[in-house]
Amino acid sequence: MSETEALRDRAAGLDKADELGALRERFVLDEVVYLDGNSLGALPASVPGRVADVVGREWGRLRIRSWTESGWWTAPERIGDRIAPLVGAAAGQIVVGDSTSVNVFKAVVGAVRLSGGPQAGRDEILVDASTFPTDGYIAESAARMTGCTLRPLAPADMPGAAGPRTAAALVNHVDYRTGRLHDLPGITAAVRDAGGLAVWDLCHSAGALPVGLDAHGVDLAVGCTYKYLNGGPGSPAYLYVAERHQGAFDSPLPGWNSHAEPFGMRAGYAPVDGARRGRVGTPDILSMLALEEALTVWDGVSVEAVRAKSLALTDFFLECVAAHVPAGLVASVTPAVHAERGSQVALRCDRADEVMDELITRGVVGDFRAPDVLRFGFTPLYVGFAEVERAARVLGEVVRG
Ligand SMILES: Cc1ncc(COP(=O)(O)O)c(C=O)c1O
């Protein structure tokens, strides 16, 4: 049996034994190997019907009545509570709305204020040096607004750097480019021991691996819903404010939706209690209810099982790449150690942009990140092992030229 045949056999066996395999039916997919769910998750099959109902009946026929009768007004907290178990949070701490960028702003400024800020001698915001750009841009602006200095650092150096001047640390749980999983429990504990607050960006971990927000004492967190949570293009993000901070959380965007009495139309602002304090303005109902429906694919699914399959998929992909791609043509920048790996594999490669274009033409969809990285995301809810073997085989053909 050739090496290729052996790998295909293994893939077939792994697919047969896969307890999550049947979940693929909950999505609209085709023969394309879709390894870009870390950028835009696939469409859950029940979403189009739900969106049609929201538009046709709730908006079309009930109109304004839907704010109460269809539960539109309470959707941000209700959907937050649906996301909560996926990231290890008890109910009442997550609110859905706005983009991740906007929530990074609320969380970082809110964290500095909770820490006491420069008046309490806390005038530094730590940020991971390789952060997704929007987090860095917004943290820099938040630092200027609050009278702090931004200190970019490797996440591994944050525990040593956190001290009496630390107001907050903004860290990506999984690095968007390399797929490296950072030490959320360790960094959170070190920042908190130093008297600062830890703010985590969960965009690349929520829905792919256990996060344990409550268990690890995270202070604030944000994340998007269009990647592993499959909420759809531009679906709203979320903000987690740990219950112990909610009473003192002072949002820098105190819109009327977070007023204690939003319909009192008062001149002065008085914040509502709980997760709702993170709301700003009118929620984007169409996207939000599409997300709510998308989250039903998680019914009966454990995040631990998803993590086990994710690691099996990325291990198998690396093994298939080693077998199918001639040595030296690609190099993985994703950690080999499971404890440091998210749910993607990033391969450095010459002419990576052209290679990705050719892969897409041949039915294997990942993405390219400048300057030279091929990114492949593995969504355990719908990616199978035979697809993984095919992706690596096609990659080998393409890079050989
Ligand atoms: C880690 C991370 N943070 C933030 C963002 C930006 O989110 P948004 O466009 O929802 O503001 C992204 C988008 O891909 C991301 O990957």
PDBQT file of the ligand as one rigid body, heavy atoms in Angstrom, charges set to zero:
ROOT
HETATM    1  C1  LIG A 501      -8.513  38.388  16.764  1.00  0.00    +0.000 C 
HETATM    2  C2  LIG A 501      -9.439  39.341  16.087  1.00  0.00    +0.000 A 
HETATM    3  N1  LIG A 501      -9.816  40.460  16.738  1.00  0.00    +0.000 NA
HETATM    4  C3  LIG A 501     -10.642  41.349  16.149  1.00  0.00    +0.000 A 
HETATM    5  C4  LIG A 501     -11.113  41.160  14.871  1.00  0.00    +0.000 A 
HETATM    6  C5  LIG A 501     -11.952  42.225  14.209  1.00  0.00    +0.000 C 
HETATM    7  O1  LIG A 501     -13.262  42.089  14.487  1.00  0.00    +0.000 OA
HETATM    8  P1  LIG A 501     -14.381  43.094  13.926  1.00  0.00    +0.000 P 
HETATM    9  O2  LIG A 501     -14.155  43.248  12.477  1.00  0.00    +0.000 OA
HETATM   10  O3  LIG A 501     -15.644  42.342  14.271  1.00  0.00    +0.000 OA
HETATM   11  O4  LIG A 501     -14.287  44.362  14.663  1.00  0.00    +0.000 OA
HETATM   12  C6  LIG A 501     -10.772  40.006  14.171  1.00  0.00    +0.000 A 
HETATM   13  C7  LIG A 501     -11.305  39.768  12.813  1.00  0.00    +0.000 C 
HETATM   14  O5  LIG A 501     -11.018  38.828  12.134  1.00  0.00    +0.000 OA
HETATM   15  C8  LIG A 501      -9.896  39.076  14.800  1.00  0.00    +0.000 A 
HETATM   16  O6  LIG A 501      -9.496  37.985  14.155  1.00  0.00    +0.000 OA
ENDROOT
TORSDOF 0
